């Protein structure tokens, strides 16, 4: 006997329209985009293979090369957040049995190491205490003990505020025949970076920090030596979506056909915004932009000094874009952040071993202006009151 089940009435919940509060984003990211970037994202949508969009893809790659300081053809924004860009690098450059040496100065270095392990590599880490930077001699010792295909490290560690000089690390890696990959998530567009002059083989960043667009894209660049390694793989990468050989059938190979093969539906509006953010960087001029970030950082430091606050990393390791502040004894750090948020201002807390001990303040992109930094310092003073 068949039992007939009567359909039930489905309750329908209709959410309210999106109406987010206005926030002054002074944490470690995202930062507030330039209003012109947000306006560009509202432009008319087109298809992801539309001739207009294909041309825009080419323009975006060209502008991104200029910001990275490279002629690498294989330079593009991955359609995912910054983490996916770094994973693209690891999953394509490394395969099972390869050896990698990863410099770890904080959480994001640990994450690079985990990505390399998941690519199947034999991973050795070289670690230092929070706030410190790696001594290239440490990397050299690891490479002298056993060679590696790849040396990877974080340029600016967002959890500690420490900035790792790139050139000495590259020099050591090159001397031992290793490729070099860097995480420049918190530096691209805000600190001097010249990928070609430095000899870096692969680099990954994000859209929402110094570049000044909303989150959602992962700008990467892959140099000729790294692409040779990709083409010499013994097996395909274990990722389909992040396989560079497939991605460039869509984004276009160097001297390749103008026709593009479908790989995925690109986030059209996000690319519009990213294109505008890159355009604004180049319109301002890279050196002027780097100087603006430095001036805003110095204004922040002056304000912190007035409030009796100090930065966590040693002075020699600091940089302009991420400022990690020691929480004074007796101050409830989360309560201060809560008061700021009540005033519409976001400030980041510590991660990992620094949780509850530091605040993290980003001076990035559109927010890297002295006037905006001074506004933040005033809000922080009231929250500490």
C-alpha positions in Angstrom: 0.0 0.0 0.0 1.4 3.4 -1.0 1.4 6.1 1.5 0.6 9.5 0.1 2.4 12.3 1.9 0.6 15.6 1.8 2.8 18.5 0.8 3.6 20.8 3.7 3.4 24.6 3.5 6.9 26.0 3.2 7.5 29.0 5.2 9.3 31.7 3.2 11.8 34.0 5.0 12.5 37.1 3.0 15.7 38.8 4.2 15.9 42.5 4.6 17.8 44.5 1.9 21.5 44.8 2.5 22.2 48.0 4.5 25.7 47.7 6.1 26.9 50.3 8.6 29.6 52.7 7.5 33.0 51.5 8.8 36.4 53.2 8.9 38.5 50.1 8.2 41.8 50.6 9.9 42.5 46.9 10.7 44.9 44.6 8.9 42.5 44.4 5.9 40.3 44.9 4.2 40.8 48.6 3.9 38.4 51.2 2.6 38.4 51.3 -1.3 38.6 54.6 -3.1 35.0 55.6 -3.9 36.0 55.5 -7.6 36.7 51.8 -7.3 33.3 51.2 -5.8 31.7 53.2 -8.6 33.6 51.2 -11.3 32.1 48.0 -9.8 28.6 49.2 -10.6 29.3 49.6 -14.3 27.3 47.7 -16.9 28.0 44.0 -16.7 29.2 42.1 -19.8 29.9 38.5 -20.5 33.2 36.9 -19.4 34.1 36.2 -23.1 32.7 39.5 -24.4 35.3 41.3 -26.6 35.2 44.3 -24.3 36.0 42.1 -21.3 38.8 40.3 -23.0 40.4 43.6 -23.8 39.9 44.7 -20.2 41.6 41.4 -19.1 44.6 42.4 -21.2 44.7 45.9 -19.7 44.4 44.5 -16.2 47.3 42.2 -16.7 49.4 45.0 -18.2 48.7 47.3 -15.3 49.4 44.6 -12.7 52.8 43.9 -14.4 53.6 47.6 -13.9 52.6 47.5 -10.2 54.6 44.4 -9.6 57.6 45.8 -11.5 57.9 43.0 -14.1 57.4 42.0 -17.7 56.3 38.5 -16.7 53.5 37.6 -19.1 52.0 35.2 -16.5 50.7 37.9 -14.3 47.0 37.9 -13.4 44.3 38.3 -10.7 43.1 34.8 -9.7 39.3 34.7 -9.3 39.5 34.1 -5.5 40.9 35.7 -2.4 44.6 36.3 -1.8 45.0 32.9 -0.1 44.1 31.2 -3.4 46.8 33.1 -5.2 49.5 31.8 -2.8 48.0 28.3 -3.1 48.2 28.6 -6.9 51.9 29.2 -6.6 52.5 26.3 -4.3 50.3 23.8 -6.1 51.9 24.6 -9.5 55.5 25.0 -8.5 55.7 22.0 -6.2 54.8 18.3 -6.7 55.2 15.2 -4.6 58.9 14.6 -3.8 60.0 18.2 -4.3 61.9 19.9 -1.4 60.9 23.3 -0.1 62.4 25.6 2.5 59.9 28.0 4.0 60.8 31.0 6.2 58.4 31.4 9.1 58.2 34.7 11.0 54.5 34.3 12.0 51.2 32.8 11.2 51.2 33.5 7.4 54.6 31.8 7.0 53.2 28.8 8.8 50.4 28.8 6.3 52.8 28.9 3.3 54.5 25.8 4.8 51.1 24.0 5.1 50.2 24.8 1.5 53.6 23.4 0.4 53.0 20.2 2.4 49.6 19.8 0.8 51.3 20.0 -2.6 53.2 16.9 -1.6 56.5 18.6 -0.9 59.1 17.7 1.7 59.0 20.9 3.7 61.6 22.3 6.1 60.8 25.4 8.0 63.2 28.1 9.3 61.5 29.9 12.2 62.2 33.0 14.3 60.4 34.6 17.3 57.4 36.9 16.6 58.6 40.4 15.6 61.9 39.2 14.3 63.0 38.6 10.8 65.0 35.8 9.2 68.7 35.9 8.8 69.6 34.8 5.2 72.4 32.7 6.7 69.7 30.5 8.3 68.3 29.8 4.8 71.7 29.2 3.5 72.4 26.7 6.2 69.2 24.8 5.3 70.2 24.7 1.7 73.7 23.6 2.3 72.4 20.8 4.4 70.1 19.7 1.5 69.1 21.5 -1.7 65.6 22.6 -2.4 63.5 23.4 -5.4 61.8 26.4 -3.7 62.5 28.9 -1.0 59.3 30.8 0.1 58.7 33.5 2.7 56.4 36.4 3.7 57.6 39.9 2.8 55.4 41.6 5.5 54.1 39.4 8.3 50.6 40.7 9.1 50.5 39.2 12.5 53.7 40.8 13.8 54.4 43.8 11.6 57.8 42.5 10.7 59.2 43.3 7.2 61.6 40.8 5.7 64.2 42.3 3.3 63.8 40.4 0.0 67.1 40.9 -1.9 69.4 39.0 0.5 67.0 36.1 0.7 66.9 35.9 -3.1 70.6 36.0 -3.4 71.0 33.0 -1.1 68.3 31.0 -2.9 69.7 31.7 -6.3 73.2 30.8 -5.2 71.8 27.3 -4.4 69.7 27.0 -7.5 66.3 27.4 -5.8 63.3 29.2 -7.1 62.0 32.0 -4.9 58.3 32.7 -4.0 57.1 35.5 -1.8 53.8 36.5 -0.1 53.5 40.2 -0.6 49.8 40.4 0.5 50.5 43.3 2.9 53.0 45.2 0.8 52.1 45.2 -3.0 51.0 48.8 -3.8 52.2 50.2 -0.5 55.9 49.4 -0.2 58.6 49.4 -2.9 58.6 46.1 -4.8 60.4 45.5 -8.1 59.9 41.8 -8.8 62.2 41.7 -11.9 65.1 43.7 -10.3 64.9 41.5 -7.1 64.9 38.3 -9.1 61.8 36.9 -7.4 60.3 33.9 -9.4 56.7 34.1 -8.1 54.7 36.4 -5.9 51.2 36.5 -4.6 49.1 39.3 -3.1 45.5 40.3 -2.6 43.1 43.0 -3.8 41.8 44.4 -0.5 44.9 46.0 1.2 47.3 48.4 -0.4 45.9 47.9 -3.9 42.7 49.4 -2.6 39.9 47.2 -4.1 37.4 45.0 -2.2 38.4 41.4 -1.3 37.9 38.7 -3.9 40.9 38.7 -6.2 44.4 37.3 -5.8 47.0 39.1 -8.0 50.0 36.8 -8.8 53.0 36.9 -11.1 55.0 33.9 -12.3 58.4 34.4 -13.9 60.1 32.5 -16.7 62.1 30.2 -14.4 59.0 29.3 -12.4 57.0 28.7 -15.6 59.8 26.4 -16.9 59.3 24.4 -13.7 55.5 24.3 -14.2 55.9 23.0 -17.7 58.5 20.4 -16.6 56.1 18.8 -14.0 55.9 15.0 -14.1 52.2 15.1 -13.4 49.3 17.6 -13.5 48.7 19.7 -10.4 46.2 18.2 -8.0 44.1 21.3 -8.5 41.9 21.9 -11.5 40.7 25.4 -10.8 44.2 26.8 -10.0 46.1 25.0 -12.8 48.1 27.7 -14.5 48.1 25.9 -17.9 44.3 25.9 -17.9 44.0 29.5 -16.5 46.0 30.9 -19.3 43.9 29.3 -21.9 41.3 31.8 -20.6 43.6 34.7 -19.8 45.7 34.2 -22.9 49.1 32.8 -23.4 52.1 34.9 -24.6 52.0 35.3 -28.4 48.9 33.0 -28.3 45.6 33.2 -30.0 43.3 36.2 -29.4 40.5 33.7 -28.9 40.0 32.6 -25.3 38.8 29.2 -24.0 36.3 29.0 -21.2 37.8 28.1 -17.9 35.5 29.8 -15.3 33.1 32.7 -15.2 35.3 35.6 -14.1 33.8 37.9 -11.4 33.1 40.8 -13.9 32.3 43.5 -11.3 35.4 42.6 -9.2 37.7 42.9 -12.2 36.1 46.3 -13.0 37.0 47.5 -9.5 40.5 45.9 -9.6 41.2 47.5 -13.0 40.2 50.9 -11.6 42.3 50.4 -8.4 45.4 49.6 -10.6 44.6 52.5 -12.8 44.6 54.8 -9.8 47.9 53.5 -8.5 49.6 54.1 -11.9 47.9 57.5 -12.2 49.3 58.5 -8.8 52.7 57.0 -9.6 54.3 54.2 -7.7 57.0 56.2 -5.9 54.4 58.9 -4.9 52.1 56.1 -3.6 54.9 54.5 -1.6 55.9 57.9 -0.1 52.2 58.5 0.8 52.1 55.3 2.7 55.3 56.1 4.6 54.1 59.6 5.5 50.8 58.2 6.8 52.7 55.6 8.8 54.9 58.3 10.3 51.8 60.3 11.3 50.4 57.2 13.0 53.7 56.7 14.9 53.6 60.3 16.1 50.1 59.9 17.3 50.8 56.7 19.1 53.8 58.3 20.8 51.5 61.1 22.0 49.2 58.5 23.5 52.1 56.6 25.1 51.7 53.6 22.9 54.5 51.6 21.3 54.9 49.3 18.3 55.6 45.6 18.9 58.4 44.8 16.3 61.9 46.2 16.8 62.3 49.5 14.9 64.6 48.0 12.3 62.0 45.4 11.3 59.0 47.8 10.9 57.2 48.9 7.8 54.5 51.4 6.8 51.6 49.2 5.9 50.8 47.2 9.1 51.4 48.6 12.5 51.3 46.1 15.4 50.8 48.0 18.7 51.6 46.7 22.2 48.5 46.7 24.5 49.4 48.6 27.7 49.3 46.7 30.9 45.9 46.8 32.6 44.1 47.7 29.4 41.3 45.3 28.2 42.3 45.1 24.5 38.9 43.7 23.2 37.0 46.4 25.1 39.0 49.1 23.4 38.3 47.5 20.0 34.6 47.3 20.9 34.4 51.0 21.7 36.1 51.8 18.4 33.6 49.6 16.6 30.7 51.4 18.3 32.2 54.6 16.8 32.3 53.0 13.4 36.1 52.2 13.4 37.6 48.8 12.9 41.0 47.9 14.5 42.4 44.4 14.5 43.4 42.2 17.4 46.3 39.8 17.7 46.4 36.3 16.3 48.0 33.2 17.7 50.5 33.8 20.5 49.9 37.5 20.3 46.1 37.3 20.8 45.1 39.7 23.6 48.5 41.3 23.6 48.5 43.5 20.5 46.4 45.6 18.2 46.9 45.6 14.5 46.4 48.8 12.5 46.6 48.9 8.7 47.8 52.0 6.9 46.9 50.9 3.4 45.5 52.1 0.1 42.9 54.9 0.3 43.3 55.0 4.1 47.0 55.8 3.8 46.4 59.5 4.1 47.6 61.7 7.0 44.1 63.1 7.5 42.6 59.7 7.8 45.3 58.5 10.2 44.9 61.5 12.4 41.1 60.8 12.5 41.9 57.2 13.6 44.3 58.4 16.3 41.6 60.7 17.7 39.1 57.9 17.8 41.6 55.6 19.5 42.3 58.2 22.1 38.6 58.5 22.9 38.3 54.7 23.1 41.2 54.5 25.5 39.8 57.2 27.7 
